[in-house]
């Protein structure tokens, strides 16, 4: 089968349309508003100070380019800037990048894609024009009040539920409550909505510290490693409590929104995806091993090392959780973080990410390019740069590793915008990220390819510093 005909038969966008609108003929406008969680407001709720983990807002805001590999033919992708022409040529040669691109009149780096659209009258007018000629829907990464505002302004409905529903089902406390109701194994922990509940929760779990264990306090709506506090002893907890008490006196509230949990030693992190359609049908899509560092997603390995029996446990959990979420008003994409502990036990639901996930953006690549007996690694490489790095130069640097349709192995770049997103001026150091998918015939070959790419990039970095 040719790459192009394969693209037509394996288009995840078609599945999404059928699930979210009941028709594969709908037109989708993708708004890839990463870290939508930052927009969800928790009025009169105390929070611990949180350091941003990873790179800048500018980088996160350019992750929307990943949508080029998700959107189908005839769909639209909203972008802050036009993609590199050579990258688009490479994408199209593999059967991707066939959607229509709507680019902002001005990229405001600190604004996410939705905010940028709201600030760009020409794009708003173009969306209003599209609304008059198609059965069209806005399809965001996730929904906040900003996406609802955009929907009203341009007269295009959202293909997914309201911001209130999104915020409700993405709360880590909601995940824990569902686990209890559905009889799903979960980590020992407590949901804490007041300072008093946090004190009580700590008293009930402090024996774990005395046994040499560790606790972790998580912001119930935290994202990308933000809002995670590791508690190794009572002194650390007392410091956390002191900060919250100080805030409480100033803001005159005792409300918080955290979960306190035991830290579990694990063999691996997992992420599995399923899709809930508008009629409540739940379809399990895939499970992958997650690469996580300090709570921040680094990539996925596929297939996972799970046995068929273990995968069945996740499939059963997906059906239970999906049906419960639908009863609570949610439909759409769901990604769930799970772990396999050192004893070989699965914890099927650490937290629900009811929105697009990084795994969602890999779906078309995975379906079309990773063979039945092959392995894949979705990866980001962090770069330290001091000048703008052109796509042709990057591609030439990695030429020995670029994906070949003949060998069906190699590296596919699926986001270049994040490489130079934080660039300000020549000679000024900044951090960039390169996103891509590695394909190889074995796990060993995959890890070797990854190491070779990383070595080449570090070698290049050393030469330009």
C-alpha positions in Angstrom: 0.0 0.0 0.0 1.4 3.5 -0.9 2.1 6.0 1.9 -0.8 8.2 0.6 -3.4 5.5 0.5 -2.3 4.3 3.9 -2.8 7.8 5.2 -6.4 7.8 4.0 -7.2 4.5 5.6 -5.4 5.2 8.9 -6.5 8.7 9.6 -7.2 9.1 13.3 -9.0 12.4 12.6 -11.8 10.5 10.9 -12.2 8.3 14.0 -12.4 11.5 16.1 -15.0 13.1 13.9 -17.2 10.0 14.0 -16.9 9.8 17.8 -17.3 13.5 18.7 -19.9 14.6 16.0 -21.4 11.4 14.7 -20.2 12.2 11.1 -16.8 11.5 9.5 -17.7 14.4 7.1 -17.4 17.1 9.7 -14.6 19.7 9.4 -12.4 20.1 12.5 -10.4 23.2 13.4 -7.6 22.0 15.8 -6.6 24.3 18.6 -3.6 22.7 20.3 -3.7 24.8 23.5 -1.1 22.8 25.5 -1.2 23.1 29.3 -4.8 24.3 29.3 -4.7 23.4 33.0 -3.0 26.7 33.6 -6.3 28.4 32.6 -8.5 26.6 35.1 -9.3 28.9 38.0 -9.6 27.8 41.6 -11.1 30.8 43.3 -10.3 31.2 47.0 -8.0 28.1 47.1 -4.6 28.2 48.6 -1.6 27.0 46.6 2.0 26.4 47.4 4.6 28.4 45.5 5.5 26.4 42.3 8.6 26.6 40.3 8.2 26.1 36.6 9.9 22.8 35.6 11.4 22.6 32.1 11.5 25.3 29.6 9.7 28.6 29.0 6.1 29.5 28.1 7.3 30.3 24.6 8.3 26.6 24.1 5.0 25.2 25.4 3.1 27.7 23.2 4.8 26.4 20.1 4.0 22.8 20.8 0.8 23.5 18.7 2.8 22.5 15.6 2.4 18.9 16.6 -1.2 19.3 15.4 0.1 19.2 11.8 0.6 15.4 12.2 -2.9 14.9 13.8 -5.3 16.9 11.6 -6.8 15.2 8.5 -7.3 16.4 4.9 -9.7 19.2 4.8 -9.3 20.1 8.5 -7.6 23.2 9.8 -4.8 23.7 12.3 -4.4 27.1 14.0 -0.7 28.0 14.3 1.2 30.9 15.7 3.6 30.9 12.8 3.9 29.1 9.5 5.9 25.8 9.7 9.3 25.5 8.0 8.5 24.8 4.3 11.1 22.0 4.1 9.7 20.3 7.2 6.2 20.4 5.6 7.7 18.9 2.4 9.2 16.1 4.4 5.9 15.6 6.3 3.9 15.4 3.1 6.4 12.9 1.6 5.3 10.5 4.4 1.6 11.2 4.0 1.2 13.8 6.7 0.6 17.6 6.7 -2.4 17.6 4.3 -4.6 19.9 6.5 -5.1 23.6 5.9 -3.0 25.9 8.1 -4.4 29.1 9.7 -1.5 31.3 10.8 -1.7 34.2 13.1 -1.1 37.7 11.8 1.3 38.2 14.7 2.9 35.6 17.0 2.7 36.9 20.6 5.1 34.4 22.2 3.7 34.7 25.8 0.1 33.9 24.6 -1.1 30.4 24.0 -2.7 29.7 20.7 -6.2 30.4 21.9 -5.2 33.8 23.4 -3.3 34.6 20.2 -6.3 33.9 18.1 -8.5 36.1 20.3 -5.9 38.8 19.8 -5.9 38.5 16.0 -8.9 40.1 14.3 -7.9 38.7 10.8 -7.9 35.2 12.1 -11.2 35.7 13.9 -12.8 37.0 10.6 -11.4 34.0 8.7 -12.9 31.6 11.3 -16.3 33.4 10.9 -16.0 32.9 7.1 -15.3 29.2 7.5 -18.3 28.9 9.9 -20.6 30.0 7.1 -19.5 27.3 4.6 -19.0 24.1 6.5 -20.3 21.8 9.2 -17.4 22.8 11.3 -16.3 22.4 15.0 -13.5 23.7 17.2 -11.4 20.8 18.6 -9.1 22.0 21.4 -6.4 20.1 23.3 -8.7 20.9 26.3 -11.3 23.4 27.1 -11.1 26.5 29.4 -13.1 29.7 29.4 -10.9 31.0 26.7 -12.0 28.3 24.2 -15.6 28.9 25.1 -15.1 32.6 24.5 -13.6 31.9 21.1 -16.4 29.6 20.2 -19.0 32.3 20.9 -17.1 35.0 19.1 -16.8 33.1 15.8 -20.0 31.1 15.9 -18.3 27.7 15.7 -19.4 25.1 18.3 -16.9 23.1 20.4 -16.9 19.3 19.5 -16.3 18.5 23.2 -17.9 19.3 26.6 -17.7 22.6 28.6 -14.8 23.9 30.6 -16.5 23.1 33.9 -16.8 19.4 32.9 -13.1 19.4 31.8 -11.9 20.9 35.1 -14.1 18.4 37.1 -12.8 15.2 35.5 -9.2 16.3 35.3 -9.0 16.8 39.1 -6.7 14.2 40.7 -9.2 14.0 43.6 -11.8 13.0 41.1 -9.5 10.1 39.9 -9.1 8.8 43.4 -12.9 9.0 44.1 -13.6 7.1 40.9 -11.1 4.4 41.9 -12.8 3.9 45.2 -16.3 3.7 43.6 -15.2 1.3 40.9 -13.0 -0.9 43.0 -9.8 -0.1 41.1 -6.5 -0.6 42.9 -4.9 2.8 43.9 -2.0 4.2 45.8 -2.5 4.7 49.5 -3.4 8.4 49.9 -5.9 11.1 50.8 -7.8 13.9 49.0 -7.4 17.2 50.9 -9.8 20.1 50.4 -8.9 22.0 53.6 -5.8 22.5 55.7 -7.4 20.4 58.4 -7.9 17.5 56.0 -4.3 17.8 55.0 -3.2 17.6 58.7 -5.4 14.6 59.2 -4.2 12.9 56.0 -0.6 13.3 57.1 -1.3 11.9 60.5 -2.8 8.8 58.9 0.0 8.3 56.5 3.0 9.5 58.6 3.8 5.8 59.6 5.0 5.4 56.0 7.8 7.9 56.7 8.7 6.1 59.9 9.1 2.9 57.8 11.5 4.7 55.5 9.0 5.6 52.8 8.2 8.9 51.1 5.0 10.9 50.6 4.2 13.2 47.7 1.8 16.2 47.8 0.2 17.0 44.4 -1.7 20.0 43.3 -5.0 18.3 42.1 -4.9 20.4 38.9 -1.1 20.5 38.4 0.5 19.8 35.0 4.0 18.9 33.7 5.6 18.4 37.1 4.3 21.7 38.5 2.7 21.6 42.0 4.5 18.4 43.2 6.1 18.5 46.6 8.1 15.5 47.9 7.9 14.9 51.6 10.6 12.8 53.1 10.1 13.6 56.8 7.9 15.5 59.3 10.1 18.6 59.1 9.4 19.0 55.4 5.7 18.6 56.0 5.8 21.2 58.8 7.4 23.7 56.4 4.6 23.0 53.8 2.0 23.5 56.5 3.6 26.7 57.7 3.5 28.2 54.1 -0.2 27.3 53.8 -1.1 28.7 57.2 0.6 32.0 56.3 -1.4 32.2 53.1 -4.5 31.3 55.0 -4.2 34.2 57.3 -3.7 36.7 54.5 -6.5 35.3 52.2 -8.9 34.3 55.0 -9.6 30.8 53.6 -8.7 27.3 54.6 -9.5 25.8 51.2 -6.9 23.8 49.3 -7.0 21.2 46.5 -4.3 18.6 46.9 -3.8 14.9 47.1 -1.3 13.4 49.5 0.0 9.9 48.4 2.6 7.3 49.2 5.6 7.3 46.8 5.7 3.9 45.0 8.9 2.4 43.6 8.1 1.2 40.1 9.3 -0.8 37.2 7.8 1.7 34.7 5.3 4.5 34.1 2.5 3.8 31.7 0.0 5.8 29.7 -3.0 4.4 28.0 -5.6 6.1 25.8 -9.2 5.6 25.1 -12.0 7.5 23.3 -15.5 8.1 24.6 -18.0 8.9 21.9 -21.1 11.0 22.2 -23.2 7.9 23.0 -20.9 6.7 25.8 -19.2 4.0 23.9 -15.6 3.5 25.1 -12.8 2.4 22.7 -9.5 1.4 24.1 -6.7 2.7 21.8 -3.3 1.9 23.0 -0.9 1.6 26.0 2.7 2.9 26.0 5.5 3.1 28.5 6.0 6.8 29.5 9.4 8.3 30.0 9.0 10.7 33.0 11.7 12.9 34.7 10.8 14.9 37.8 7.1 14.6 36.9 7.7 16.0 33.4 6.8 13.9 30.3 9.9 13.1 28.2 8.5 10.6 25.7 6.8 7.2 25.0 8.2 3.7 24.2 5.9 1.5 22.2 5.0 -1.3 22.5 5.0 -1.5 26.3 6.6 -4.5 28.2 3.2 -5.5 29.6 1.8 -9.0 29.3 -1.6 -9.6 27.6 -3.1 -10.2 31.0 -1.8 -6.9 32.3 -3.1 -5.1 29.2 -6.5 -6.7 29.8 -6.6 -5.2 33.3 -6.1 -1.7 31.7 -8.7 -2.4 29.1 -11.2 -3.3 31.8 -10.3 -0.2 33.8 -10.8 2.0 30.7 -14.3 0.6 30.2 -15.2 1.3 33.9 -13.7 4.7 34.1 -14.9 5.8 30.6 -18.5 4.9 31.4 -18.3 6.7 34.8 -16.9 9.8 33.1 -19.6 9.8 30.4 -22.2 9.6 33.2 -20.5 12.8 34.6 -20.9 14.6 31.3 -17.5 13.9 29.6 -16.8 12.5 26.1 -13.7 12.8 24.0 -10.1 11.7 24.4 -8.8 10.3 27.7 -5.2 9.5 28.6 -4.6 7.8 32.0 -1.3 7.6 33.8 -0.6 4.2 35.4 2.3 2.4 37.0 3.7 -1.1 37.3 5.3 -1.4 40.7 8.4 -3.4 41.7 6.2 -6.3 42.8 4.6 -6.5 39.3 1.3 -5.0 40.5 -0.6 -2.6 38.2 -2.0 0.7 39.5 -4.4 1.4 36.6 -5.3 5.0 37.4 -2.9 7.4 39.0 -4.6 10.3 37.3 -7.0 11.1 34.4 -5.9 13.4 31.7 -9.2 14.0 29.9 -8.0 15.9 26.9 -5.5 15.3 24.1 -2.3 13.8 25.4 1.2 13.7 23.9 0.3 10.2 22.8 -2.7 11.5 20.8 -0.3 13.5 18.6 1.7 10.3 17.9 -1.3 8.3 16.8 -1.2 8.8 13.0 2.6 8.4 13.0 2.4 5.2 15.1 -0.4 3.7 13.0 1.3 4.3 9.6 5.0 4.0 10.3 5.6 1.5 13.1 5.3 -2.0 11.7 3.7 -4.9 13.6 7.1 -6.3 14.7 8.8 -2.9 15.1 9.4 -0.6 18.1 8.9 3.2 18.4 10.1 5.9 20.7 8.4 9.3 20.8 11.1 11.6 22.2 12.0 15.2 22.9 15.6 16.3 22.8 16.5 19.5 24.8 19.0 21.8 23.1 21.1 24.7 24.4 21.5 27.2 21.5 22.8 30.7 21.0 21.6 31.3 17.5 18.6 30.5 15.3 19.0 26.8 14.1 17.6 26.5 10.6 15.7 23.3 9.7 17.9 22.3 6.7 21.0 22.5 9.0 19.4 20.4 11.7 18.2 17.8 9.1 21.7 17.7 7.6 23.3 17.2 11.0 21.0 14.2 11.6 21.0 13.0 8.0 22.4 9.5 9.0 19.4 8.9 11.3 16.5 10.4 9.3 13.6 8.0 8.6 13.9 6.0 5.3 10.7 4.6 3.7 12.9 1.9 2.2 14.3 0.6 5.4 11.2 1.7 7.4 13.5 2.8 10.2 14.9 6.2 11.5 13.9 9.5 13.0 10.9 11.6 12.0 10.8 15.2 13.2 7.2 16.1 14.1 7.8 19.5 15.8 10.5 21.9 14.7 8.9 25.2 16.0 9.9 24.5 19.6 13.6 24.4 18.6 13.7 28.2 18.0 10.7 29.3 20.0 12.7 31.0 22.7 15.2 32.6 20.3 15.6 36.4 20.9 18.8 37.6 19.3 22.1 36.2 18.0 24.6 35.2 20.6 22.0 35.0 23.5 21.7 31.6 25.0 18.3 29.9 25.0 16.8 26.5 25.3 15.1 24.6 22.5 13.3 21.3 22.1 13.2 18.9 19.2 10.3 16.5 19.0 10.3 13.4 16.9 9.5 9.7 16.6 12.1 7.0 16.3 11.3 3.7 14.6 13.5 0.6 14.6 13.2 -3.2 14.2 14.0 -4.0 17.9 14.1 -2.3 21.3 17.9 -2.6 21.3 18.2 -0.9 17.9 15.8 1.8 19.1 17.8 2.6 22.1 21.0 2.7 20.0 19.4 5.1 17.5 18.3 7.3 20.4 21.8 7.3 21.9 23.3 8.1 18.5 21.0 11.1 17.9 21.6 12.4 21.4 25.3 12.1 21.0 25.3 13.9 17.6 23.3 16.8 19.1 25.6 17.0 22.2 28.6 17.0 19.9 27.1 19.8 17.9 26.3 21.8 21.0 29.9 21.5 22.2 31.1 22.8 18.9 29.0 26.0 18.9 29.4 27.1 22.5 
